[in-house]
Amino acid sequence: MATQEQMKRQIITLLDALPAERIEEVADFVEFLAAKHATRPTRYTPVALGGLWPAAVISDADLAEVRQEMWRTFGEREQ
């Protein structure tokens, strides 16, 4: 496997072999890669969902029913 320095030298060799009108295209691509690398997602910030469904009324019985439905087939394999 090539080292980083060897890869840089290989890129420069390839650049030297390109026609002059293609150098700008390569520069644009390198800028794209640099921007893509620099804009990595920042730390996760949770969003408060309180009040999303203000008219909805969910009872303890509703929650119990949903939990039973959710866990009813837990651990079973689909055939």
Stockholm file with secondary structure:
# STOCKHOLM 1.0

chainA/1-79         MATQEQMKRQIITLLDALPAERIEEVADFVEFLAAKHATRPTRYTPVALGGLWPAAVISDADLAEVRQEMWRTFGEREQ
#=GR chainA/1-79 SS CCCHHHHHHHHHHHHHHSCHHHHHHHHHHHHHHHHHHHTCCCSCCCCCCTTSSTTCCCCHHHHHHHHHHHHTTTTCCCC
#=GC SS_cons        CCCHHHHHHHHHHHHHHSCHHHHHHHHHHHHHHHHHHHTCCCSCCCCCCTTSSTTCCCCHHHHHHHHHHHHTTTTCCCC
//
